[in-house]
Amino acid sequence: MHITAESLDDLLHETYDYILAHGERANPTRGTILEVRNCTLTLLNPRSRISLSEVRSKVISCLGEFLWYVSGSNSIAFIEYYIKDYRDRIGFTEESSDPVPGAYGSRIFREPSQFNKIVELLEKSKDSRRAVIAIYSENDLLGEDSRDIPCTCTLQFFIRNDKLHLTCYMRSNDAALGLVHDIFSFTLFQEIMLARLIAKYPNLELGEYTHIVGSLHIYDENMGQISHYLSKEGWQYHASMPPINPQLLEDSLEKLLEIETDIRVHGNCDFSKLDLLEDQMFKEMAIILFVYYFVKFDKTNISGLQELETKCSSIPIKAFINKRIQGLLTKGLK
C-alpha cells in the first residue's frame, strides 16, 4: 500500500484506517500486533511534522529524541528525561548506565559523521544515488547484545528537479508510538541537510519525505488510543513549523543544545536565553523545552506558559502550549 498526504495528521489518519481494515495478527516478542507489510507513506510537506491531536501530539518526546540524536549522544539518562519508560522499552535495568547500543545519534552524527559525508557527497555529485546513511549494521545481527536493535535501516537523500527528497527504510515500525517520533526527527534531518546544501545549490527546495516499512503495526495495548484518535478527534487542519534559516543553522543548533543541557542537567529555566536564538524554528524548539520544564517540575506556573505562548509564531507550537494552559485553568489553577 502507498499512502500520500500533505500533513502528518492526514497521513496518520489514513494509515491507521488501513491497518485496522487490512492488518493481520502476529505475535512477535513484545506482544500481539495487527500488522501490514511492505508499506509506503509519503509526506508531501515535511514541515507539517507535528500532530495537532490530543492523543497523537508527542511534541515533547519527539523534540527530546531529535536533540538526543543530533547531539550524537548514546546516554540513557538524556533520553529518559523525555521518554520516562525508554529504559524499560529497550530492556535496561534500573541500575544500568551502559551506552544505548541502538542510539541513532551516535551512528549518524558522531565523527566520522555519516551525515557530514552525505553533505560532501551531494555537493560533489548532485544526482548521486549513494547518499545513504546506514543505521542498521551487521553487528546488530551478529552481536550478542540484543537489547536495542535499530528499527531504522537506512536514510537515503536524493536531489531531483531542484528538490531534496528523503527516503527512509525501516524493518519494523510501531504505528501508534514510534511512527510520529520517526517522521518528526527524520524530516528535520531532511531540512537540516537542505540548509547545509543551500549554499551550493541556491535554488534547492524541500521535497517529499517517504517512509517505507517492512512491518508496520499496532500493538493490542494501544488499540484504544488509535480508536479514540479516529472516532473522537477526526481530521485536523494543516499547520507547518517555520523553515530553518540556512545562514543561522550551525549557530542556532549549537545554542539550542546548550539550552537543552542547561535545562535538563542544571534545571536552569532562564527565558532570556531565547534571545540568543535568531532562527524562529530553533527558538520555538527551545520554548518547548521550557514548557516541558514547567510540565515536569512547576505544573502551576500558568503565567510562565502564557509568556512562552506569546513568543511563538507557529500554529502547532502555540496550540501545544495553549492546550496545557487550558488544562491548568480547567483544574482551577491561576
MARVEX-183190 format. One line per field, with one value per residue: residue number from 1; residue in three letters; y, z, x of N, C-alpha, C in turn. Coordinates in steps of 0.1 Angstrom, whole numbers. Example, Ala and Ser with C-alpha at 12.3 -4.5 7.8 and 13.67 -1.06 7.14 Angstrom:
<nodes>
seq: c(1, 2)
type: c(ALA, SER)
n.y: c(-57, -22)
n.z: c(78, 71)
n.x: c(132, 128)
ca.y: c(-45, -11)
ca.z: c(78, 71)
ca.x: c(123, 137)
c.y: c(-33, 0)
c.z: c(78, 79)
c.x: c(132, 129)
</nodes>
This chain:
<nodes>
seq: c(1, 2, 3, 4, 5, 6, 7, 8, 9, 10, 11, 12, 13, 14, 15, 16, 17, 18, 19, 20, 21, 22, 23, 24, 25, 26, 27, 28, 29, 30, 31, 32, 33, 34, 35, 36, 37, 38, 39, 40, 41, 42, 43, 44, 45, 46, 47, 48, 49, 50, 51, 52, 53, 54, 55, 56, 57, 58, 59, 60, 61, 62, 63, 64, 65, 66, 67, 68, 69, 70, 71, 72, 73, 74, 75, 76, 77, 78, 79, 80, 81, 82, 83, 84, 85, 86, 87, 88, 89, 90, 91, 92, 93, 94, 95, 96, 97, 98, 99, 100, 101, 102, 103, 104, 105, 106, 107, 108, 109, 110, 111, 112, 113, 114, 115, 116, 117, 118, 119, 120, 121, 122, 123, 124, 125, 126, 127, 128, 129, 130, 131, 132, 133, 134, 135, 136, 137, 138, 139, 140, 141, 142, 143, 144, 145, 146, 147, 148, 149, 150, 151, 152, 153, 154, 155, 156, 157, 158, 159, 160, 161, 162, 163, 164, 165, 166, 167, 168, 169, 170, 171, 172, 173, 174, 175, 176, 177, 178, 179, 180, 181, 182, 183, 184, 185, 186, 187, 188, 189, 190, 191, 192, 193, 194, 195, 196, 197, 198, 199, 200, 201, 202, 203, 204, 205, 206, 207, 208, 209, 210, 211, 212, 213, 214, 215, 216, 217, 218, 219, 220, 221, 222, 223, 224, 225, 226, 227, 228, 229, 230, 231, 232, 233, 234, 235, 236, 237, 238, 239, 240, 241, 242, 243, 244, 245, 246, 247, 248, 249, 250, 251, 252, 253, 254, 255, 256, 257, 258, 259, 260, 261, 262, 263, 264, 265, 266, 267, 268, 269, 270, 271, 272, 273, 274, 275, 276, 277, 278, 279, 280, 281, 282, 283, 284, 285, 286, 287, 288, 289, 290, 291, 292, 293, 294, 295, 296, 297, 298, 299, 300, 301, 302, 303, 304, 305, 306, 307, 308, 309, 310, 311, 312, 313, 314, 315, 316, 317, 318, 319, 320, 321, 322, 323, 324, 325, 326, 327, 328, 329, 330, 331, 332, 333, 334)
type: c(MET, HIS, ILE, THR, ALA, GLU, SER, LEU, ASP, ASP, LEU, LEU, HIS, GLU, THR, TYR, ASP, TYR, ILE, LEU, ALA, HIS, GLY, GLU, ARG, ALA, ASN, PRO, THR, ARG, GLY, THR, ILE, LEU, GLU, VAL, ARG, ASN, CYS, THR, LEU, THR, LEU, LEU, ASN, PRO, ARG, SER, ARG, ILE, SER, LEU, SER, GLU, VAL, ARG, SER, LYS, VAL, ILE, SER, CYS, LEU, GLY, GLU, PHE, LEU, TRP, TYR, VAL, SER, GLY, SER, ASN, SER, ILE, ALA, PHE, ILE, GLU, TYR, TYR, ILE, LYS, ASP, TYR, ARG, ASP, ARG, ILE, GLY, PHE, THR, GLU, GLU, SER, SER, ASP, PRO, VAL, PRO, GLY, ALA, TYR, GLY, SER, ARG, ILE, PHE, ARG, GLU, PRO, SER, GLN, PHE, ASN, LYS, ILE, VAL, GLU, LEU, LEU, GLU, LYS, SER, LYS, ASP, SER, ARG, ARG, ALA, VAL, ILE, ALA, ILE, TYR, SER, GLU, ASN, ASP, LEU, LEU, GLY, GLU, ASP, SER, ARG, ASP, ILE, PRO, CYS, THR, CYS, THR, LEU, GLN, PHE, PHE, ILE, ARG, ASN, ASP, LYS, LEU, HIS, LEU, THR, CYS, TYR, MET, ARG, SER, ASN, ASP, ALA, ALA, LEU, GLY, LEU, VAL, HIS, ASP, ILE, PHE, SER, PHE, THR, LEU, PHE, GLN, GLU, ILE, MET, LEU, ALA, ARG, LEU, ILE, ALA, LYS, TYR, PRO, ASN, LEU, GLU, LEU, GLY, GLU, TYR, THR, HIS, ILE, VAL, GLY, SER, LEU, HIS, ILE, TYR, ASP, GLU, ASN, MET, GLY, GLN, ILE, SER, HIS, TYR, LEU, SER, LYS, GLU, GLY, TRP, GLN, TYR, HIS, ALA, SER, MET, PRO, PRO, ILE, ASN, PRO, GLN, LEU, LEU, GLU, ASP, SER, LEU, GLU, LYS, LEU, LEU, GLU, ILE, GLU, THR, ASP, ILE, ARG, VAL, HIS, GLY, ASN, CYS, ASP, PHE, SER, LYS, LEU, ASP, LEU, LEU, GLU, ASP, GLN, MET, PHE, LYS, GLU, MET, ALA, ILE, ILE, LEU, PHE, VAL, TYR, TYR, PHE, VAL, LYS, PHE, ASP, LYS, THR, ASN, ILE, SER, GLY, LEU, GLN, GLU, LEU, GLU, THR, LYS, CYS, SER, SER, ILE, PRO, ILE, LYS, ALA, PHE, ILE, ASN, LYS, ARG, ILE, GLN, GLY, LEU, LEU, THR, LYS, GLY, LEU, LYS)
n.y: c(-12, 23, 54, 88, 121, 155, 165, 155, 146, 139, 118, 100, 94, 81, 60, 46, 38, 21, 0, -10, -20, -38, -52, -80, -105, -110, -124, -113, -108, -88, -89, -92, -81, -60, -61, -47, -53, -42, -14, 20, 53, 86, 119, 149, 175, 180, 198, 199, 183, 178, 165, 177, 167, 155, 129, 120, 139, 144, 162, 170, 146, 139, 161, 159, 134, 139, 159, 144, 127, 145, 155, 135, 117, 88, 83, 70, 84, 109, 105, 94, 114, 126, 106, 86, 58, 47, 32, 8, 0, -8, -28, -22, -24, -8, 0, 2, 20, 18, 27, 34, 9, 9, 36, 61, 86, 85, 68, 82, 109, 112, 116, 97, 114, 102, 118, 143, 133, 127, 152, 163, 144, 149, 176, 173, 156, 160, 144, 120, 86, 74, 85, 76, 69, 45, 28, 4, -23, -49, -59, -56, -78, -99, -96, -100, -85, -79, -60, -35, -31, -14, -1, 13, 11, 24, 58, 76, 102, 123, 144, 159, 175, 200, 197, 185, 153, 127, 94, 69, 37, 12, -17, -24, -8, 8, 18, 32, 44, 48, 58, 86, 98, 91, 102, 129, 134, 125, 141, 165, 160, 159, 186, 199, 189, 201, 228, 228, 223, 244, 266, 256, 249, 271, 272, 251, 232, 221, 187, 158, 135, 102, 72, 40, 8, -24, -40, -27, -17, -21, -24, -45, -34, -7, -1, 12, 39, 45, 41, 61, 83, 81, 81, 101, 125, 131, 147, 169, 204, 218, 225, 241, 238, 266, 274, 264, 288, 288, 303, 306, 282, 265, 280, 283, 257, 248, 265, 258, 232, 238, 252, 232, 213, 229, 233, 206, 193, 211, 224, 250, 275, 298, 323, 344, 334, 327, 348, 345, 330, 334, 323, 314, 289, 272, 287, 282, 255, 256, 269, 249, 232, 247, 248, 221, 218, 232, 216, 193, 200, 224, 227, 245, 269, 290, 316, 317, 299, 312, 335, 323, 314, 337, 342, 326, 318, 299, 279, 251, 249, 270, 260, 237, 247, 262, 242, 231, 252, 256, 232, 235, 257, 246, 230, 248, 263, 292)
n.z: c(0, -6, 8, 5, 17, 28, 53, 86, 104, 85, 72, 93, 100, 76, 75, 99, 96, 74, 85, 105, 88, 71, 84, 97, 122, 144, 164, 177, 197, 218, 221, 210, 178, 153, 119, 89, 59, 40, 35, 22, 30, 22, 29, 18, 26, 44, 66, 79, 104, 129, 150, 156, 173, 203, 214, 197, 197, 203, 210, 229, 236, 210, 202, 222, 216, 190, 196, 212, 192, 173, 189, 190, 211, 232, 256, 282, 302, 292, 272, 287, 303, 287, 276, 297, 301, 285, 292, 301, 277, 261, 275, 296, 329, 360, 373, 352, 334, 310, 276, 252, 230, 204, 197, 175, 171, 177, 157, 134, 136, 152, 149, 127, 108, 93, 84, 77, 57, 37, 30, 18, -3, -18, -25, -43, -62, -76, -85, -72, -63, -41, -16, 11, 44, 67, 92, 106, 112, 104, 128, 145, 138, 142, 167, 203, 221, 223, 232, 222, 192, 162, 146, 123, 91, 68, 56, 28, 7, -19, -46, -69, -96, -85, -59, -25, -15, 8, 16, 38, 51, 70, 91, 109, 124, 150, 147, 164, 184, 177, 150, 148, 162, 146, 120, 127, 136, 113, 92, 100, 99, 72, 65, 78, 62, 38, 45, 48, 23, 7, 1, -19, -38, -46, -55, -44, -29, -3, -6, -9, 18, 22, 37, 42, 52, 65, 84, 95, 123, 150, 184, 205, 230, 225, 210, 219, 221, 194, 183, 196, 185, 158, 160, 177, 174, 147, 115, 113, 110, 86, 95, 97, 107, 112, 85, 85, 88, 67, 70, 97, 108, 120, 142, 156, 162, 178, 200, 208, 217, 239, 255, 260, 275, 297, 309, 313, 327, 346, 356, 349, 341, 323, 306, 292, 276, 252, 236, 224, 203, 170, 148, 141, 141, 157, 180, 188, 193, 216, 233, 236, 252, 275, 282, 288, 311, 329, 329, 340, 364, 375, 377, 381, 370, 353, 343, 334, 312, 296, 290, 274, 253, 240, 227, 205, 170, 153, 144, 153, 176, 193, 197, 210, 235, 244, 249, 272, 290, 291, 302, 328, 337, 337, 358, 378, 384, 387)
n.x: c(8, 4, 4, -3, 0, -6, -1, 11, -10, -31, -18, -14, -41, -51, -33, -38, -65, -61, -45, -62, -82, -70, -50, -31, -30, -2, 24, 50, 80, 73, 45, 11, 2, -13, -7, 6, 23, 53, 49, 43, 46, 41, 50, 40, 45, 70, 74, 51, 50, 41, 16, -16, -35, -51, -43, -23, -4, 29, 49, 68, 83, 91, 107, 127, 139, 148, 168, 185, 194, 208, 227, 245, 246, 246, 235, 216, 204, 200, 179, 158, 149, 131, 115, 101, 98, 117, 139, 128, 116, 138, 150, 168, 181, 173, 196, 214, 238, 248, 260, 234, 229, 216, 214, 205, 217, 245, 254, 248, 257, 281, 317, 337, 314, 285, 264, 277, 293, 275, 266, 290, 292, 269, 273, 294, 283, 255, 233, 236, 232, 242, 239, 234, 227, 236, 221, 212, 233, 257, 266, 244, 229, 247, 259, 260, 245, 213, 195, 187, 180, 183, 154, 153, 167, 180, 187, 180, 191, 180, 186, 165, 152, 156, 148, 151, 148, 139, 142, 132, 140, 126, 128, 109, 81, 64, 33, 16, 32, 60, 60, 52, 73, 95, 90, 90, 117, 132, 123, 133, 160, 162, 155, 176, 197, 190, 195, 222, 231, 223, 239, 255, 236, 216, 189, 176, 150, 128, 118, 98, 90, 96, 85, 92, 82, 89, 74, 47, 28, 3, 2, -18, -23, -24, -46, -69, -61, -57, -83, -97, -85, -93, -121, -130, -115, -112, -104, -76, -67, -43, -9, 23, 57, 80, 104, 139, 164, 191, 215, 217, 218, 240, 249, 225, 217, 238, 235, 209, 213, 229, 212, 193, 208, 214, 188, 179, 200, 209, 187, 181, 160, 159, 144, 156, 175, 163, 166, 190, 187, 183, 170, 137, 125, 142, 141, 115, 117, 133, 115, 96, 111, 114, 87, 83, 98, 82, 59, 69, 82, 71, 42, 21, 26, 12, 14, 40, 39, 20, 35, 55, 39, 33, 57, 58, 53, 44, 16, 12, 29, 20, -6, 0, 11, -11, -30, -20, -21, -49, -56, -46, -61, -86, -85, -86, -64, -43)
ca.y: c(0, 36, 65, 101, 131, 168, 167, 143, 141, 132, 106, 91, 90, 71, 48, 38, 32, 10, -11, -16, -27, -48, -58, -94, -108, -117, -125, -112, -109, -79, -90, -94, -69, -60, -58, -47, -54, -35, -1, 32, 65, 98, 132, 159, 187, 175, 207, 196, 171, 177, 162, 187, 159, 153, 117, 118, 150, 139, 172, 170, 134, 140, 170, 153, 123, 146, 165, 133, 122, 154, 157, 123, 110, 74, 83, 66, 95, 120, 103, 90, 127, 130, 94, 80, 44, 43, 21, -5, -4, -14, -39, -18, -24, 5, 3, 2, 33, 15, 34, 27, 3, 12, 50, 66, 98, 82, 62, 92, 122, 111, 116, 103, 116, 98, 129, 152, 127, 128, 166, 163, 136, 156, 188, 169, 148, 164, 133, 108, 76, 68, 94, 67, 67, 32, 28, -10, -28, -64, -62, -58, -92, -109, -93, -107, -76, -78, -52, -24, -33, -3, -4, 20, 5, 34, 71, 79, 115, 125, 157, 157, 187, 211, 194, 175, 143, 118, 81, 61, 23, 6, -31, -25, 5, 8, 29, 40, 52, 52, 65, 100, 103, 89, 112, 142, 135, 123, 152, 175, 157, 163, 200, 203, 186, 212, 240, 226, 222, 256, 274, 250, 248, 282, 270, 238, 233, 209, 178, 148, 126, 89, 63, 26, -1, -38, -44, -15, -25, -15, -34, -46, -25, 7, 0, 22, 52, 47, 42, 74, 93, 81, 83, 113, 137, 134, 153, 181, 213, 216, 236, 237, 245, 276, 268, 267, 298, 282, 311, 306, 268, 260, 287, 280, 243, 247, 272, 251, 221, 243, 255, 219, 208, 238, 230, 192, 189, 221, 230, 265, 279, 313, 327, 354, 327, 326, 359, 341, 322, 343, 314, 312, 275, 268, 294, 275, 243, 260, 272, 236, 227, 254, 243, 208, 220, 236, 205, 183, 204, 236, 225, 255, 282, 294, 329, 313, 293, 323, 343, 315, 313, 350, 342, 316, 323, 288, 274, 239, 251, 278, 251, 227, 254, 266, 230, 229, 263, 254, 221, 240, 266, 237, 224, 258, 269, 305)
ca.z: c(0, -7, 13, 3, 24, 29, 67, 95, 109, 74, 70, 104, 99, 66, 79, 110, 89, 66, 93, 111, 78, 63, 92, 101, 135, 145, 178, 179, 211, 227, 223, 198, 169, 140, 111, 75, 55, 28, 34, 18, 34, 17, 34, 8, 32, 56, 77, 87, 111, 143, 151, 164, 180, 218, 217, 189, 198, 211, 207, 239, 234, 197, 203, 231, 209, 180, 202, 216, 180, 167, 198, 189, 224, 234, 270, 286, 311, 283, 265, 296, 307, 278, 275, 310, 301, 275, 298, 300, 263, 255, 283, 305, 343, 367, 376, 341, 328, 297, 264, 245, 218, 192, 196, 161, 170, 177, 145, 123, 138, 158, 139, 114, 107, 81, 79, 71, 45, 27, 26, 9, -15, -27, -31, -54, -72, -73, -88, -66, -57, -30, -4, 20, 58, 72, 107, 110, 107, 106, 142, 151, 135, 146, 180, 214, 228, 215, 240, 215, 178, 155, 136, 110, 84, 60, 52, 15, 3, -34, -52, -82, -101, -75, -46, -17, -10, 18, 17, 49, 51, 84, 91, 117, 130, 158, 142, 175, 193, 170, 137, 150, 165, 135, 110, 132, 135, 100, 83, 105, 93, 58, 64, 81, 50, 28, 49, 46, 8, 0, -4, -31, -47, -41, -58, -38, -21, 4, -14, -2, 27, 20, 48, 38, 64, 63, 93, 102, 132, 162, 195, 210, 241, 220, 201, 224, 217, 179, 181, 201, 175, 146, 162, 185, 171, 133, 107, 118, 99, 83, 101, 95, 115, 104, 79, 91, 81, 65, 75, 111, 112, 129, 155, 163, 167, 189, 212, 213, 225, 252, 264, 264, 286, 309, 315, 317, 337, 357, 360, 347, 333, 320, 293, 284, 266, 240, 227, 217, 191, 159, 140, 148, 143, 168, 192, 192, 199, 229, 240, 240, 263, 287, 286, 294, 324, 338, 329, 348, 377, 380, 370, 383, 365, 341, 338, 326, 300, 288, 284, 263, 242, 232, 219, 194, 158, 145, 149, 161, 189, 201, 200, 220, 247, 248, 255, 286, 297, 293, 311, 341, 340, 339, 371, 388, 388, 381)
ca.x: c(0, 11, -5, 3, -8, 0, 2, 12, -23, -37, -10, -17, -55, -53, -25, -45, -76, -57, -41, -74, -90, -63, -40, -31, -24, 11, 28, 64, 85, 67, 31, 3, 1, -21, 4, 6, 37, 57, 41, 50, 39, 47, 45, 43, 50, 78, 74, 39, 55, 36, 2, -24, -45, -48, -37, -11, 6, 40, 58, 80, 92, 97, 118, 138, 145, 156, 180, 194, 201, 217, 239, 254, 246, 240, 232, 202, 199, 195, 166, 147, 143, 119, 107, 105, 99, 127, 148, 121, 114, 150, 154, 178, 178, 173, 210, 223, 242, 255, 255, 223, 235, 210, 211, 208, 226, 260, 256, 247, 264, 294, 327, 334, 299, 278, 257, 286, 298, 265, 267, 301, 289, 259, 279, 302, 275, 241, 223, 241, 223, 249, 237, 227, 231, 233, 219, 212, 246, 258, 268, 231, 225, 257, 263, 254, 236, 200, 186, 182, 183, 176, 143, 156, 179, 187, 181, 186, 188, 180, 183, 159, 144, 159, 142, 158, 139, 144, 135, 136, 135, 126, 125, 97, 77, 52, 25, 10, 42, 72, 59, 52, 86, 105, 87, 94, 132, 138, 121, 142, 173, 160, 156, 190, 205, 187, 201, 236, 234, 217, 250, 260, 225, 207, 175, 172, 138, 124, 110, 89, 96, 89, 87, 90, 83, 86, 63, 40, 19, -2, 1, -32, -25, -26, -58, -78, -57, -60, -97, -101, -80, -101, -135, -133, -108, -114, -93, -70, -63, -28, -1, 37, 67, 88, 116, 152, 173, 204, 226, 217, 217, 251, 249, 213, 217, 247, 229, 198, 218, 234, 200, 188, 217, 212, 175, 178, 211, 211, 174, 182, 149, 161, 138, 164, 184, 156, 170, 202, 183, 177, 162, 125, 122, 150, 136, 103, 121, 137, 103, 91, 120, 110, 73, 84, 103, 71, 51, 76, 86, 64, 29, 11, 31, 4, 19, 52, 34, 14, 46, 61, 30, 34, 69, 56, 46, 38, 3, 13, 35, 10, -17, 6, 12, -24, -37, -15, -27, -63, -57, -44, -72, -98, -83, -88, -52, -41)
c.y: c(12, 47, 78, 111, 144, 170, 154, 137, 133, 119, 95, 85, 79, 58, 39, 31, 20, -2, -18, -24, -39, -56, -73, -96, -115, -116, -125, -111, -101, -80, -91, -81, -71, -54, -57, -46, -46, -23, 11, 44, 77, 111, 143, 172, 183, 185, 205, 183, 169, 174, 172, 180, 158, 141, 114, 128, 146, 149, 171, 158, 134, 149, 165, 143, 129, 152, 155, 128, 132, 157, 146, 115, 96, 72, 79, 77, 106, 117, 100, 103, 130, 118, 85, 65, 38, 31, 8, -10, -12, -25, -35, -20, -10, 9, 6, 17, 30, 24, 26, 22, 7, 27, 55, 77, 95, 75, 71, 104, 122, 110, 102, 103, 112, 110, 139, 146, 128, 142, 168, 156, 143, 169, 184, 162, 150, 152, 120, 99, 68, 75, 86, 66, 53, 32, 13, -15, -43, -68, -63, -72, -102, -108, -100, -99, -73, -68, -41, -24, -22, -8, 2, 14, 16, 47, 75, 93, 116, 139, 155, 169, 198, 209, 183, 165, 133, 105, 73, 47, 17, -8, -33, -11, 3, 20, 38, 49, 57, 60, 80, 106, 102, 100, 126, 144, 135, 135, 164, 173, 162, 178, 206, 201, 197, 224, 240, 227, 235, 265, 269, 251, 258, 280, 258, 241, 220, 200, 170, 140, 112, 79, 49, 17, -15, -43, -31, -21, -16, -27, -34, -36, -10, 9, 10, 36, 55, 48, 55, 85, 93, 85, 96, 126, 141, 140, 166, 191, 213, 228, 231, 244, 255, 269, 272, 278, 292, 289, 310, 292, 264, 266, 284, 266, 241, 254, 265, 239, 226, 246, 242, 213, 216, 235, 216, 188, 198, 227, 245, 269, 294, 317, 336, 347, 325, 337, 356, 334, 331, 335, 311, 298, 269, 274, 287, 262, 245, 263, 259, 230, 234, 250, 230, 209, 223, 224, 194, 187, 216, 236, 236, 269, 286, 307, 326, 307, 303, 332, 336, 314, 326, 351, 333, 323, 312, 282, 261, 241, 259, 269, 241, 234, 257, 254, 228, 240, 260, 242, 226, 249, 257, 232, 235, 265, 283, 309)
c.z: c(0, -3, 11, 10, 26, 44, 75, 99, 98, 72, 80, 103, 88, 69, 89, 104, 81, 74, 100, 101, 72, 72, 95, 114, 135, 160, 180, 194, 221, 229, 209, 191, 158, 130, 96, 70, 42, 25, 30, 22, 28, 22, 25, 14, 45, 68, 85, 94, 125, 142, 160, 173, 195, 220, 209, 190, 208, 210, 216, 236, 220, 196, 211, 223, 197, 185, 207, 204, 175, 176, 197, 202, 223, 249, 273, 294, 303, 278, 275, 304, 300, 276, 287, 310, 290, 280, 297, 286, 257, 264, 292, 319, 349, 370, 364, 336, 315, 286, 258, 232, 205, 189, 182, 161, 169, 163, 133, 124, 145, 147, 139, 111, 93, 75, 71, 57, 34, 22, 15, -4, -24, -32, -43, -66, -69, -75, -82, -61, -45, -17, 6, 34, 63, 87, 112, 104, 109, 120, 150, 149, 142, 161, 191, 222, 220, 222, 231, 200, 170, 146, 123, 104, 76, 59, 39, 10, -13, -37, -66, -84, -90, -62, -39, -11, -1, 18, 29, 47, 65, 83, 99, 123, 137, 154, 152, 182, 184, 158, 138, 153, 153, 124, 115, 131, 121, 91, 88, 100, 78, 56, 68, 69, 40, 32, 47, 31, 1, -5, -17, -42, -42, -44, -52, -28, -13, -4, -5, 8, 25, 31, 44, 49, 60, 71, 100, 110, 143, 172, 200, 222, 237, 211, 206, 220, 202, 176, 185, 191, 163, 148, 168, 180, 156, 127, 114, 107, 98, 89, 100, 105, 106, 97, 86, 82, 79, 70, 90, 117, 123, 142, 163, 169, 179, 202, 217, 222, 239, 261, 269, 276, 299, 316, 321, 328, 349, 362, 359, 337, 330, 307, 285, 274, 253, 230, 220, 204, 181, 150, 147, 150, 155, 181, 197, 198, 214, 238, 245, 252, 276, 292, 293, 309, 334, 340, 339, 362, 383, 374, 371, 377, 352, 335, 329, 313, 291, 282, 273, 251, 233, 224, 207, 182, 151, 152, 158, 175, 198, 206, 211, 234, 253, 254, 269, 295, 301, 302, 326, 346, 344, 353, 382, 392, 381, 380)
c.x: c(9, 1, 3, -6, 1, 6, 4, -1, -31, -31, -14, -31, -57, -45, -33, -57, -72, -53, -53, -82, -83, -52, -42, -25, -11, 15, 44, 68, 77, 52, 24, 1, -8, -11, 0, 20, 40, 49, 49, 41, 47, 41, 50, 49, 57, 77, 61, 41, 50, 21, -5, -34, -41, -40, -24, -1, 17, 52, 71, 89, 98, 109, 130, 146, 154, 169, 190, 201, 212, 229, 249, 255, 241, 237, 218, 196, 193, 181, 155, 142, 131, 110, 110, 105, 108, 135, 141, 119, 126, 156, 166, 173, 178, 187, 219, 226, 250, 251, 244, 229, 229, 208, 215, 218, 241, 263, 256, 256, 278, 305, 334, 319, 294, 271, 265, 291, 288, 264, 278, 298, 279, 264, 288, 294, 260, 231, 227, 230, 230, 248, 229, 234, 227, 232, 219, 225, 246, 260, 255, 225, 234, 261, 255, 244, 224, 190, 180, 186, 176, 165, 146, 168, 187, 179, 188, 181, 189, 178, 178, 150, 144, 151, 150, 147, 146, 136, 141, 132, 137, 122, 112, 94, 64, 44, 19, 20, 53, 71, 59, 66, 96, 103, 92, 109, 137, 135, 129, 156, 173, 161, 169, 199, 203, 195, 216, 240, 230, 228, 255, 249, 214, 192, 169, 160, 136, 115, 101, 97, 88, 94, 83, 92, 80, 74, 58, 29, 14, -3, -13, -34, -27, -38, -68, -74, -60, -75, -102, -97, -89, -115, -139, -127, -110, -102, -89, -67, -47, -21, 14, 45, 74, 100, 128, 159, 187, 215, 228, 218, 227, 250, 237, 212, 226, 241, 217, 202, 223, 222, 194, 195, 215, 199, 175, 188, 211, 198, 173, 171, 149, 156, 147, 172, 177, 161, 183, 199, 176, 168, 149, 122, 130, 146, 124, 106, 125, 125, 96, 98, 116, 96, 74, 89, 91, 62, 56, 78, 78, 50, 19, 15, 24, 10, 32, 48, 28, 25, 53, 52, 31, 47, 69, 50, 40, 26, 5, 19, 26, -1, -12, 6, -2, -32, -33, -20, -42, -65, -56, -56, -85, -97, -84, -76, -51, -27)
</nodes>
